[in-house]
Amino acid sequence: MSEEYHYDLVIVGGGPAGSSAAFTAAKKGVKVALLEKENTIAETVRTSGVTWIQNIKEFGIPDDCFNPIKNFSFCSPNNEVTISDSIPRAAVLDVRKTYRWLANEAKQTGADIFVKMNVNGVLKNEKGDIVGVNATGPNGRAVFHSKIVIDASGFTSTVCKAMGHVTQWKRFGAGAEYEVKAEHVDSETWWLMVGQKYSPAGYAWIFPLGNNMARIGVGVGKPESNVDPTQRLKELIENKVGPIRKLGEITPIEFHYGLIPNDGLSRKTVFNNLILVGDSAGQANPLVLEGIRYAIKFGRVAGKIAADAIKSGKTDRDSLYPYEENWRKEIETKINSASKVQNRWIGLTDEEWDKELDTIKELKSEEFIDFIKADFGLASMIKLATHHPKLVVRQLFSLVKRKN
Ligand SMILES: Cc1cc2nc3c(=O)[nH]c(=O)nc-3n(C[C@H](O)[C@H](O)[C@H](O)COP(=O)(O)OP(=O)(O)OC[C@H]3O[C@@H](n4cnc5c(N)ncnc54)[C@H](O)[C@@H]3O)c2cc1C
């Protein structure tokens, strides 16, 4: 025997994308189920949680969910730069608190949240289109029928894989980090560490959380490097390499590990009765591999468009296409530009990184944030070219503007 449920919209995955989709869909009055396989929302943290205060404010995330950052320090093997600002523009999220706040918003608005509900198959109609999912829950087998399914299952892309629409991501980032208590943490300054000793294809980081807490991590690009990020992280902490030494005594509190797609925007994200959002859609900024703000923003768009489609009675690919149009318009060219910079960064030697930091040094805080956020809008590009007659900066930005 299995439990049978009937919903307008089923969302698989209670991460930021899924909760945000559930929130806007429920707000439009459709019947929504959000399915999460873990025991609680954000039981396992798989992210370092850096994002931008402007986005946090847009989303309405409360102030007690993040630690503000106003100094951005970079180091390469033989160079160091700090870009400082008078106001904080970046933030390190309390990931559990934020993700639970997002899920609670969905719940308050009327979405039903099922935890311990592991989705492991799809229901199809006679045309082969998705009409629900199979799952294993606390009481055994469960079947969820729905008009639309949103795949917000993250890197694993459970639903679209089960539909045969996609295969595993080929290019991705693997990251390991310890949340630690440390003797000396400057709560307003983050560190990004580049070069072979930190990560041969990626970077290491120190992201402060306030109260002498920080996340120290290593991200490695796959398949470019076969370095194990966990092993490298342990070595960096044990040997107190670079700015890790400044932290003094370190006590690890919690270990985090995760994978993030880095295949560009290669996937179609709408099919009949199905939408992909967040990491399952590959919506990540390749420069620093951040995707939380996209997951929330396009999760909200996906929920709204799914609800409108359900109300109109038309849930085919064409009716859901405005969702894909929306996010492509907003981020496709930016992500493509950022991929070019990332491809260049992946090939840099230690000496070249030392020089690259001299280029970064030229940027003002706002420009640096635009850059690292992959916010390569025409206006900011023109402003940059005018403010920075220096050839190195111009070269970097002409790379961004180049067609291929
Ligand atoms: C090491 C690392 C560091 C990162 N650092 C940052 C950062 O600093 N800033 C930033 O913006 N981004 C960062 N990211 C990326 C960011 O974490 C993701 O882009 C973001 O979490 C995507 O949200 P999502 O909701 O799409 O997926 P996820 O957050 O992965 O959520 C997916 C949810 O679906 C659930 N799920 C999966 N399969 C099933 C199933 N079969 N049935 C039911 N539920 C299921 C999971 O348990 C999970 O709760 C990092 C990623 C990694 C790996």
The ligand as an SDF file (V2000), in Angstrom:
LIG
                    3D

 53 58  0  0  0  0  0  0  0  0999 V2000
   31.1130   23.9410   -1.3460 C   0  0  0  0  0  0  0  0  0  0  0  0
   30.1070   24.8900   -1.8990 C   0  0  0  0  0  0  0  0  0  0  0  0
   30.1330   26.2190   -1.5320 C   0  0  0  0  0  0  0  0  0  0  0  0
   29.1950   27.1050   -2.0460 C   0  0  0  0  0  0  0  0  0  0  0  0
   29.2440   28.3940   -1.6610 N   0  0  0  0  0  0  0  0  0  0  0  0
   28.3180   29.2570   -2.1090 C   0  0  0  0  0  0  0  0  0  0  0  0
   28.3140   30.5970   -1.6670 C   0  0  0  0  0  0  0  0  0  0  0  0
   29.1570   31.0150   -0.8830 O   0  0  0  0  0  0  0  0  0  0  0  0
   27.3310   31.4220   -2.1240 N   0  0  0  0  0  0  0  0  0  0  0  0
   26.3700   31.0010   -2.9950 C   0  0  0  0  0  0  0  0  0  0  0  0
   25.5140   31.7910   -3.3870 O   0  0  0  0  0  0  0  0  0  0  0  0
   26.3700   29.7330   -3.4370 N   0  0  0  0  0  0  0  0  0  0  0  0
   27.3040   28.8450   -3.0080 C   0  0  0  0  0  0  0  0  0  0  0  0
   27.2680   27.5530   -3.4240 N   0  0  0  0  0  0  0  0  0  0  0  0
   26.2090   27.1540   -4.3330 C   0  0  0  0  0  0  0  0  0  0  0  0
   24.8560   27.0680   -3.6340 C   0  0  0  0  0  0  0  0  0  0  0  0
   24.9700   26.2380   -2.5150 O   0  0  0  0  0  0  0  0  0  0  0  0
   23.8180   26.5350   -4.5900 C   0  0  0  0  0  0  0  0  0  0  0  0
   23.8450   27.2530   -5.8010 O   0  0  0  0  0  0  0  0  0  0  0  0
   22.4160   26.6090   -3.9840 C   0  0  0  0  0  0  0  0  0  0  0  0
   22.3640   25.8910   -2.7830 O   0  0  0  0  0  0  0  0  0  0  0  0
   21.3900   26.0550   -4.9470 C   0  0  0  0  0  0  0  0  0  0  0  0
   20.1560   25.9290   -4.3190 O   0  0  0  0  0  0  0  0  0  0  0  0
   19.1170   24.7940   -4.7670 P   0  0  0  0  0  0  0  0  0  0  0  0
   17.9070   25.0230   -3.9540 O   0  0  0  0  0  0  0  0  0  0  0  0
   19.0440   24.7540   -6.2340 O   0  0  0  0  0  0  0  0  0  0  0  0
   19.8120   23.4090   -4.3510 O   0  0  0  0  0  0  0  0  0  0  0  0
   20.2200   22.8410   -2.9380 P   0  0  0  0  0  0  0  0  0  0  0  0
   20.5730   23.9110   -1.9950 O   0  0  0  0  0  0  0  0  0  0  0  0
   21.2130   21.7740   -3.2090 O   0  0  0  0  0  0  0  0  0  0  0  0
   18.8860   22.1760   -2.3940 O   0  0  0  0  0  0  0  0  0  0  0  0
   18.3880   20.9680   -2.9280 C   0  0  0  0  0  0  0  0  0  0  0  0
   17.5180   20.3040   -1.8800 C   0  0  0  0  0  0  0  0  0  0  0  0
   16.8830   19.1710   -2.4840 O   0  0  0  0  0  0  0  0  0  0  0  0
   16.9290   18.0800   -1.5970 C   0  0  0  0  0  0  0  0  0  0  0  0
   16.8540   16.8710   -2.3970 N   0  0  0  0  0  0  0  0  0  0  0  0
   17.7910   16.3930   -3.2580 C   0  0  0  0  0  0  0  0  0  0  0  0
   17.3720   15.2420   -3.8130 N   0  0  0  0  0  0  0  0  0  0  0  0
   16.1260   15.0010   -3.3100 C   0  0  0  0  0  0  0  0  0  0  0  0
   15.1970   13.9580   -3.5060 C   0  0  0  0  0  0  0  0  0  0  0  0
   15.4710   12.9210   -4.2990 N   0  0  0  0  0  0  0  0  0  0  0  0
   14.0220   13.9950   -2.8410 N   0  0  0  0  0  0  0  0  0  0  0  0
   13.7420   15.0480   -2.0070 C   0  0  0  0  0  0  0  0  0  0  0  0
   14.6110   16.0410   -1.7750 N   0  0  0  0  0  0  0  0  0  0  0  0
   15.7890   16.0370   -2.4210 C   0  0  0  0  0  0  0  0  0  0  0  0
   18.2560   18.2650   -0.8640 C   0  0  0  0  0  0  0  0  0  0  0  0
   18.2980   17.5640    0.3580 O   0  0  0  0  0  0  0  0  0  0  0  0
   18.3120   19.7720   -0.6940 C   0  0  0  0  0  0  0  0  0  0  0  0
   17.6790   20.1850    0.4940 O   0  0  0  0  0  0  0  0  0  0  0  0
   28.2080   26.6440   -2.9560 C   0  0  0  0  0  0  0  0  0  0  0  0
   28.1680   25.3100   -3.3200 C   0  0  0  0  0  0  0  0  0  0  0  0
   29.0990   24.4260   -2.8030 C   0  0  0  0  0  0  0  0  0  0  0  0
   29.0440   23.0020   -3.2060 C   0  0  0  0  0  0  0  0  0  0  0  0
  1  2  1  0
  2  3  1  0
  2 52  2  0
  3  4  2  0
  4  5  1  0
  4 50  1  0
  5  6  2  0
  6  7  1  0
  6 13  1  0
  7  8  2  0
  7  9  1  0
  9 10  1  0
 10 11  2  0
 10 12  1  0
 12 13  2  0
 13 14  1  0
 14 15  1  0
 14 50  1  0
 15 16  1  0
 16 17  1  0
 16 18  1  0
 18 19  1  0
 18 20  1  0
 20 21  1  0
 20 22  1  0
 22 23  1  0
 23 24  1  0
 24 25  2  0
 24 26  1  0
 24 27  1  0
 27 28  1  0
 28 29  2  0
 28 30  1  0
 28 31  1  0
 31 32  1  0
 32 33  1  0
 33 34  1  0
 33 48  1  0
 34 35  1  0
 35 36  1  0
 35 46  1  0
 36 37  1  0
 36 45  1  0
 37 38  2  0
 38 39  1  0
 39 40  1  0
 39 45  2  0
 40 41  1  0
 40 42  2  0
 42 43  1  0
 43 44  2  0
 44 45  1  0
 46 47  1  0
 46 48  1  0
 48 49  1  0
 50 51  2  0
 51 52  1  0
 52 53  1  0
M  END
$$$$
